[in-house]
Amino acid sequence: MPAIRRNAYLLFLAVCLLLVYAFTLAPDITWANRGADGGDLITAAATHGVSHPPGYPTYLIFARLFQFLPIGTLAFRTNLLSAVCAVLAAVIVADLVRRSHYRKAWMGQAAGLIAGLGLGLSPLFWSQAVITEVYTLHALFVALIIRVLLQNTTHKAPHTWVNRLSGLLFGLALGNQTTVAFLLPPFLFTGLFSRKAKEQGNVGTKTVRVALFPASLASSLSWRVLIQRIGGLFIGILVYLIIPLRARSDSPVIWGDPVDWNGLRWLVSGQYYHWRVFALPISHLWPRIQDWAELLAAQFGIFGLLVIIYALLFYRSRTHSRQLRWITGWMVCTFGIFALGFNTHDAYVLLIPVMVILAVWLGLGSAMLLDGLLHWQPKVAWVSLVGVILLVLPIFLNAWRFFPTVDASQDVRAVTFGREVMGTAPQNAILFALDDEDTFTLWYYHFALGERPDVAVLQKRLLPEEWYRTNMRETYPDLIIPEQSGQTWYLTVMAANQDRPNCEITLGKPDILTCKLK
């Protein structure tokens, strides 16, 4: 019973977020919240294929498991994975805050609840919780890794199985989102100096010294712990071996040719998108910084942001304050700089790990305010309840403000588009798609749901890739795809298949399909 009472706030948090997500979850495939990649992920999971780089093997495993649920559409079941991961991430953050606050138990629980609600209802995080995307699973892994990092800084050395399990966790996290590798240095080196208890607190300085003076500090490292973590990490990252296995299936959605080392390296390294890394034009840098400053303020509200700053400046604890600041600074620099230079319109989703650590600070700052309020009026019983309400209220007001922008439950654009194209395309037509929205939506209806087996769906931008043409030849044996092209590839395919209707898809126009008939 004490354990149930102690964790009741986590159950309340989970129920609240599940209800919110249930009302705003996309019921089918969707383009809401820039969720165009959903069609690719859903189809790759359903057909045992390989999604776009870096392949996301961990995500595909979980997505396929959720697709076996006997409820809703195939897309809805995959959307549900995002919601569940979002709830679990918020619960982990709430529990982490409660464990980090060593004073009154109820105060830690209230602060944990505030942190969980702050993360779960922040617009960016919420927007990814109601569509098919990898980012809430990414946030769950990040929250678990932060939990491990803080556990490793306690005076008690972690057990062998904890080190191995944490390494396995990190490897699986890499199988979902490779940017989690930014957390690798603190993960490997935090807690390796546990024998020197007086020096444990300054984890950041220790890690920098290890990097700069490895020879002088080699003797102070706990090599056994390091090897255990690396061993677990190696086992976890073996999840990428399912990609060559899936690549040997007959799935029509297999990015690259990852059946050998070169193909796997091309996929996992994201070589297809390398031109976007640190490619943001200098002229766009300052406007992006301004936009993201507004984005940050919108996540927790101005009041929440002030609470976070207050905690960053004044929070003190017996073991965690220095570690938390070191981890926060590291995450802001690594994830923030990478996202800032990534030249895509939706690069801001790469900041979600930063939202996770800021939610922790929101909870700790709330605990400090509640503690100060209690010291101010220690004999007034209801003052603590008022304090909790005043801290939670801005979160709900902020959520209400952004509810219309993140709600995916009413978005039917992708469904309308997919049904219209599948319903109006001529018999045996070749459908040439151009953008992610139209391509991945058609993949979902054509490959995942098996609609219109008579048509062929081709992606214009992928046709120049040899691996894609090879896959399409195997998918459509009756389609003529020449070995060479003297012009734009899709025009070459059109010319080689003049006996079939060739249809180009143009989004945003009344006539979505423009077909050339024989």
C-alpha distance (Angstrom), angle and dihedral (degrees) to the residues before:
residue distance angle dihedral
M1 . . .
P2 3.85 . .
A3 3.82 89.4 .
I4 3.81 91.0 51.0
R5 3.79 91.4 49.1
R6 3.79 91.5 46.1
N7 3.83 92.5 52.8
A8 3.81 99.1 37.1
Y9 3.80 90.0 103.5
L10 3.82 89.4 60.5
L11 3.79 90.7 54.0
F12 3.80 90.3 48.3
L13 3.81 90.2 49.9
A14 3.80 92.6 48.9
V15 3.81 93.0 48.8
C16 3.82 92.6 48.4
L17 3.79 93.6 50.6
L18 3.80 93.8 42.8
L19 3.80 89.9 54.3
V20 3.80 92.3 48.7
Y21 3.79 92.6 47.5
A22 3.80 92.6 44.4
F23 3.81 90.6 58.6
T24 3.80 94.0 46.1
L25 3.82 101.3 35.7
A26 3.80 116.5 120.3
P27 3.84 108.1 -110.7
D28 3.81 93.5 -151.1
I29 3.77 140.4 -1.4
T30 3.78 109.8 -31.3
W31 3.79 146.1 -174.3
A32 3.80 92.4 -156.9
N33 3.82 118.8 125.2
R34 3.81 91.1 13.5
G35 3.78 89.9 -64.3
A36 3.80 97.2 152.0
D37 3.82 92.3 126.4
G38 3.78 89.5 64.5
G39 3.79 93.3 87.2
D40 3.80 91.2 55.4
L41 3.82 93.6 47.9
I42 3.80 94.3 45.4
T43 3.79 93.5 47.6
A44 3.80 94.8 44.9
A45 3.81 90.7 50.9
A46 3.81 93.9 45.6
T47 3.82 96.0 46.7
H48 3.83 96.1 39.9
G49 3.79 89.3 -113.2
V50 3.80 135.4 136.5
S51 3.80 120.5 -98.3
H52 3.81 127.5 -144.3
P53 3.82 119.2 -59.7
P54 2.95 130.7 -27.5
G55 3.80 85.3 26.6
Y56 3.84 98.7 -130.7
P57 3.83 97.1 -134.4
T58 3.81 94.7 173.0
Y59 3.79 91.4 51.1
L60 3.81 92.8 47.2
I61 3.81 90.8 54.4
F62 3.80 93.1 52.7
A63 3.80 92.6 41.3
R64 3.78 91.7 53.6
L65 3.80 90.9 50.8
F66 3.81 91.0 52.8
Q67 3.80 90.6 47.8
F68 3.81 88.9 66.2
L69 3.81 90.8 64.7
P70 3.83 110.7 114.9
I71 3.82 95.9 -130.1
G72 3.79 136.2 92.9
T73 3.76 127.5 -21.8
L74 3.78 124.6 -34.0
A75 3.80 89.6 -103.6
F76 3.82 92.2 48.7
R77 3.80 91.6 55.2
T78 3.79 90.6 51.8
N79 3.81 91.0 46.3
L80 3.79 86.9 54.1
L81 3.80 90.3 62.4
S82 3.80 89.4 63.2
A83 3.80 91.8 51.2
V84 3.80 93.8 49.2
C85 3.81 92.3 47.8
A86 3.81 90.0 49.0
V87 3.80 91.5 52.9
L88 3.81 92.1 48.0
A89 3.81 91.7 48.5
A90 3.82 90.7 52.2
V91 3.82 90.5 47.8
I92 3.82 91.6 51.2
V93 3.82 90.5 50.1
A94 3.80 91.2 48.7
D95 3.79 92.5 49.8
L96 3.80 91.0 46.5
V97 3.81 91.0 54.4
R98 3.79 91.7 47.9
R99 3.81 91.7 51.3
S100 3.81 91.5 47.1
H101 3.81 93.1 55.4
Y102 3.80 109.4 76.5
R103 3.78 101.1 -177.0
K104 3.79 127.0 76.4
A105 3.82 112.2 -1.1
W106 3.79 95.2 -136.5
M107 3.78 90.4 51.9
G108 3.79 91.9 55.4
Q109 3.81 90.2 47.9
A110 3.80 92.4 50.0
A111 3.80 91.4 47.4
G112 3.81 90.1 48.5
L113 3.79 90.6 51.4
I114 3.81 90.6 51.0
A115 3.81 91.3 49.1
G116 3.81 92.5 48.5
L117 3.78 93.2 48.0
G118 3.79 91.0 44.7
L119 3.80 91.2 55.5
G120 3.81 97.6 37.7
L121 3.81 94.0 49.2
S122 3.80 98.3 39.0
P123 3.83 105.1 119.5
L124 3.81 97.3 -123.5
F125 3.79 94.8 47.9
W126 3.81 92.7 41.6
S127 3.80 91.8 50.5
Q128 3.82 90.5 59.0
A129 3.81 93.4 44.4
V130 3.82 93.9 67.1
I131 3.82 100.5 48.9
T132 3.78 137.4 52.1
E133 3.80 106.3 -85.2
V134 3.80 139.0 123.9
Y135 3.80 98.0 -121.9
T136 3.80 103.2 89.1
L137 3.81 90.5 50.0
H138 3.81 85.4 48.7
A139 3.82 89.4 52.0
L140 3.82 90.4 49.5
F141 3.79 91.4 53.8
V142 3.81 91.5 46.1
A143 3.82 91.1 51.4
L144 3.80 90.8 50.0
I145 3.81 91.5 48.0
I146 3.82 91.4 50.8
R147 3.79 87.7 50.3
V148 3.81 89.5 52.9
L149 3.81 91.9 47.3
L150 3.78 92.4 53.8
Q151 3.79 91.8 45.1
N152 3.81 89.6 53.0
T153 3.80 91.3 57.3
T154 3.81 95.2 61.7
H155 3.78 118.6 105.7
K156 3.77 91.8 -112.5
A157 3.81 111.9 82.6
P158 3.80 112.9 -123.1
H159 3.77 119.3 -111.0
T160 3.80 120.9 -102.0
W161 3.80 92.3 -108.5
V162 3.81 90.3 52.9
N163 3.81 91.6 55.7
R164 3.79 92.6 47.4
L165 3.79 93.4 44.4
S166 3.80 92.2 48.9
G167 3.81 89.6 50.8
L168 3.80 89.8 50.4
L169 3.81 89.0 49.7
F170 3.80 91.5 52.2
G171 3.80 91.6 49.1
L172 3.79 91.7 52.4
A173 3.81 89.0 47.5
L174 3.80 89.0 56.1
G175 3.80 87.1 52.8
N176 3.79 89.1 60.4
Q177 3.81 103.2 39.9
T178 3.80 122.8 2.0
T179 3.82 93.6 -154.1
V180 3.80 87.9 76.5
A181 3.82 83.2 80.4
F182 3.81 85.8 84.1
L183 3.81 86.1 76.1
L184 3.79 92.9 54.2
P185 3.86 98.1 96.4
P186 3.82 95.8 52.9
F187 3.81 90.3 40.0
L188 3.80 93.8 54.2
F189 3.82 98.7 40.9
T190 3.81 105.4 32.7
G191 3.80 110.1 106.4
L192 3.81 95.7 9.0
F193 3.81 89.6 118.5
S194 3.81 96.3 53.8
R195 3.80 92.4 129.8
K196 3.79 89.1 67.4
A197 3.77 97.6 60.9
K198 3.78 94.7 177.0
E199 3.77 91.1 58.6
Q200 3.78 97.5 45.7
G201 3.75 96.9 94.8
N202 3.78 99.6 66.0
V203 3.81 97.8 64.7
G204 3.79 94.6 154.3
T205 3.81 94.1 54.5
K206 3.78 90.7 46.2
T207 3.78 93.0 52.4
V208 3.81 92.5 48.5
R209 3.79 90.8 49.2
V210 3.79 90.6 50.5
A211 3.80 89.0 54.0
L212 3.81 94.8 46.2
F213 3.80 101.4 36.6
P214 3.83 107.7 24.2
A215 3.79 95.4 155.5
S216 3.79 95.7 54.2
L217 3.79 93.1 48.3
A218 3.80 99.6 39.4
S219 3.78 91.7 98.1
S220 3.82 93.0 54.1
L221 3.82 94.6 53.9
S222 3.77 120.3 101.0
W223 3.79 95.2 -129.2
R224 3.77 93.2 -178.3
V225 3.81 91.6 59.7
L226 3.80 91.9 44.8
I227 3.81 92.1 51.6
Q228 3.80 91.0 48.2
R229 3.79 91.6 53.5
I230 3.80 93.7 45.5
G231 3.80 90.1 47.6
G232 3.79 92.1 52.6
L233 3.80 89.9 45.1
F234 3.79 91.1 53.0
I235 3.80 91.4 51.3
G236 3.80 92.1 48.4
I237 3.78 94.7 49.0
L238 3.80 89.3 55.4
V239 3.80 84.0 84.2
Y240 3.80 84.7 89.3
L241 3.80 88.2 69.9
I242 3.78 89.2 76.8
I243 3.81 88.0 68.9
P244 3.85 95.4 71.1
L245 3.81 87.7 46.1
R246 3.78 92.4 51.6
A247 3.80 90.3 43.9
R248 3.80 88.8 62.5
S249 3.80 91.5 58.7
D250 3.79 124.1 95.3
S251 3.80 92.4 -109.7
P252 3.82 114.1 140.9
V253 3.82 89.7 -144.7
I254 3.79 107.7 71.2
W255 3.79 115.3 134.9
G256 3.77 114.4 -148.9
D257 3.76 121.5 -15.2
P258 3.82 100.8 -77.1
V259 3.80 97.4 168.6
D260 3.81 92.7 107.0
W261 3.79 137.0 32.4
N262 3.80 96.6 -89.4
G263 3.78 93.4 49.7
L264 3.81 92.2 45.0
R265 3.80 91.4 49.3
W266 3.82 90.7 50.1
L267 3.79 90.5 52.6
V268 3.80 101.2 41.1
S269 3.80 94.6 43.5
G270 3.81 89.6 53.6
Q271 3.77 91.5 -127.5
Y272 3.81 90.0 163.1
Y273 3.82 88.2 66.3
H274 3.82 100.1 36.3
W275 3.78 91.1 108.8
R276 3.80 88.5 66.4
V277 3.83 96.6 55.3
F278 3.84 111.6 105.5
A279 3.79 86.8 -15.5
L280 3.79 98.9 123.6
P281 3.81 108.5 127.7
I282 3.80 113.2 -111.3
S283 3.80 89.9 -123.0
H284 3.82 89.4 61.3
L285 3.80 95.6 49.1
W286 3.81 100.5 84.0
P287 3.84 94.5 43.7
R288 3.80 88.6 51.0
I289 3.80 91.5 50.3
Q290 3.80 89.6 51.3
D291 3.79 92.5 47.8
W292 3.77 91.9 48.5
A293 3.80 92.4 48.5
E294 3.81 87.1 58.3
L295 3.81 89.4 44.6
L296 3.79 91.3 53.7
A297 3.79 92.2 49.6
A298 3.81 89.8 49.6
Q299 3.80 94.6 55.4
F300 3.79 98.7 67.4
G301 3.82 100.5 6.7
I302 3.80 125.1 -113.8
F303 3.80 91.6 -75.4
G304 3.79 92.2 50.3
L305 3.80 90.6 48.4
L306 3.81 90.0 52.9
V307 3.82 89.9 50.8
I308 3.82 89.6 51.9
I309 3.83 92.0 50.0
Y310 3.81 90.1 47.3
A311 3.78 91.0 53.5
L312 3.81 93.3 45.9
L313 3.80 89.6 54.3
F314 3.80 102.9 40.4
Y315 3.81 110.8 18.3
R316 3.80 114.0 121.8
S317 3.79 128.7 177.4
R318 3.77 136.7 165.3
T319 3.80 95.5 -103.7
H320 3.80 113.7 -7.9
S321 3.79 110.1 57.5
R322 3.81 97.8 82.0
Q323 3.78 92.9 39.3
L324 3.78 92.7 50.5
R325 3.78 92.4 49.6
W326 3.78 91.4 47.8
I327 3.82 92.6 48.6
T328 3.82 91.5 44.8
G329 3.79 93.6 50.2
W330 3.79 91.4 47.0
M331 3.81 93.1 49.6
V332 3.81 94.3 45.9
C333 3.80 91.3 50.9
T334 3.80 99.0 43.2
F335 3.80 102.5 37.0
G336 3.80 92.2 33.4
I337 3.81 97.4 51.0
F338 3.80 92.7 44.3
A339 3.81 92.3 49.5
L340 3.80 91.9 44.3
G341 3.79 92.5 57.4
F342 3.80 97.2 39.8
N343 3.79 106.3 108.9
T344 3.81 103.4 -139.4
H345 3.78 131.5 106.1
D346 3.81 91.9 -120.9
A347 3.83 99.7 43.9
Y348 3.80 88.8 123.9
V349 3.82 90.6 80.2
L350 3.80 86.4 71.3
L351 3.82 86.5 70.1
I352 3.81 93.2 68.5
P353 3.85 92.7 100.5
V354 3.81 87.5 56.9
M355 3.81 88.3 53.0
V356 3.82 88.6 55.9
I357 3.81 95.0 55.6
L358 3.82 92.1 42.1
A359 3.81 89.2 54.1
V360 3.80 87.7 57.3
W361 3.80 89.6 54.5
L362 3.80 89.9 47.2
G363 3.79 89.0 58.0
L364 3.80 94.5 45.7
G365 3.80 91.5 48.0
S366 3.81 89.5 50.3
A367 3.80 90.1 51.9
M368 3.80 89.9 52.3
L369 3.81 91.6 50.7
L370 3.80 91.8 48.5
D371 3.78 90.3 48.7
G372 3.79 90.9 50.7
L373 3.79 91.3 47.6
L374 3.80 90.7 51.7
H375 3.79 91.7 51.2
W376 3.80 89.7 49.2
Q377 3.80 94.6 53.1
P378 3.84 106.5 15.2
K379 3.80 95.0 160.0
V380 3.81 98.1 50.6
A381 3.80 106.4 91.0
W382 3.78 98.0 -163.6
V383 3.81 97.8 47.5
S384 3.82 91.6 86.2
L385 3.80 91.9 53.3
V386 3.79 90.2 49.9
G387 3.79 89.3 50.6
V388 3.81 92.4 53.1
I389 3.80 91.0 48.3
L390 3.80 91.8 49.6
L391 3.81 90.3 51.8
V392 3.80 95.5 45.8
L393 3.82 96.2 42.9
P394 3.84 96.1 70.3
I395 3.80 89.4 51.9
F396 3.80 92.4 55.3
L397 3.81 92.3 43.1
N398 3.80 89.9 51.8
A399 3.81 90.1 48.0
W400 3.80 91.1 50.4
R401 3.79 89.9 50.5
F402 3.80 93.9 54.0
F403 3.80 97.7 34.6
P404 3.84 94.6 101.6
T405 3.81 92.4 51.7
V406 3.82 96.4 51.9
D407 3.80 100.2 35.1
A408 3.81 107.6 113.8
S409 3.79 97.4 172.5
Q410 3.79 94.1 94.8
D411 3.80 99.2 40.3
V412 3.81 107.6 114.3
R413 3.81 99.8 156.9
A414 3.80 95.4 108.0
V415 3.80 93.2 43.8
T416 3.81 92.1 48.1
F417 3.79 91.4 48.0
G418 3.79 95.2 46.9
R419 3.79 94.6 47.5
E420 3.79 92.7 45.8
V421 3.80 94.0 51.3
M422 3.79 94.2 43.1
G423 3.80 90.3 46.4
T424 3.81 99.2 46.1
A425 3.80 104.3 33.6
P426 3.83 112.0 115.2
Q427 3.78 119.3 -110.3
N428 3.84 112.7 -78.3
A429 3.79 91.1 3.5
I430 3.79 124.3 165.0
L431 3.80 108.6 -134.2
F432 3.80 114.9 -154.4
A433 3.82 110.7 -159.2
L434 3.80 124.4 -171.3
D435 3.81 113.1 -177.8
D436 3.79 133.7 50.5
E437 3.79 92.2 -109.7
D438 3.79 97.1 57.2
T439 3.81 96.2 33.4
F440 3.79 98.9 50.8
T441 3.80 93.4 40.0
L442 3.80 90.5 54.6
W443 3.81 90.2 46.1
Y444 3.78 88.4 55.7
Y445 3.79 94.9 51.2
H446 3.80 96.9 36.3
F447 3.83 102.8 38.3
A448 3.82 106.6 20.3
L449 3.82 97.7 38.3
G450 3.82 95.6 29.2
E451 3.81 96.2 -129.6
R452 3.80 122.5 159.9
P453 3.84 99.6 5.9
D454 3.82 88.3 -179.6
V455 3.82 94.4 69.4
A456 3.79 129.8 72.2
V457 3.81 122.1 -138.2
L458 3.81 116.0 -153.6
Q459 3.80 130.1 178.8
K460 3.80 113.7 -137.5
R461 3.80 96.3 -152.3
L462 3.80 93.5 49.4
L463 3.80 96.8 47.5
P464 3.85 92.6 84.5
E465 3.83 87.7 60.9
E466 3.81 112.0 92.1
W467 3.81 93.4 -148.9
Y468 3.81 90.0 55.9
R469 3.81 94.0 49.3
T470 3.81 90.2 49.1
N471 3.80 90.9 51.3
M472 3.80 92.2 48.4
R473 3.81 91.6 50.6
E474 3.80 88.5 55.7
T475 3.80 92.4 44.3
Y476 3.82 94.7 47.8
P477 3.84 108.3 29.8
D478 3.82 91.5 175.2
L479 3.81 93.2 54.1
I480 3.81 117.4 96.0
I481 3.80 111.7 -134.7
P482 3.83 109.5 171.4
E483 3.79 121.4 -135.6
Q484 3.81 92.7 -127.2
S485 3.77 137.2 28.7
G486 3.77 131.9 -156.7
Q487 3.80 93.1 -170.1
T488 3.78 140.2 21.0
W489 3.79 106.6 -29.3
Y490 3.80 98.2 -126.9
L491 3.81 90.1 52.5
T492 3.80 88.5 51.7
V493 3.80 90.8 53.2
M494 3.80 90.4 47.3
A495 3.79 91.5 52.3
A496 3.81 91.3 48.9
N497 3.82 92.8 51.3
Q498 3.80 104.1 42.6
D499 3.77 91.0 139.9
R500 3.81 89.6 69.5
P501 3.82 128.8 63.4
N502 3.82 108.7 -97.3
C503 3.78 111.5 -151.7
E504 3.80 128.0 -172.3
I505 3.79 119.0 -158.1
T506 3.80 120.7 -138.8
L507 3.79 117.9 -176.6
G508 3.78 119.9 -146.4
K509 3.79 96.3 29.9
P510 3.82 129.0 103.6
D511 3.81 91.0 -122.0
I512 3.79 101.5 54.3
L513 3.79 92.9 174.8
T514 3.79 122.4 54.8
C515 3.80 107.9 -175.3
K516 3.79 131.9 -171.6
L517 3.78 109.4 -151.8
K518 3.77 125.5 -162.4
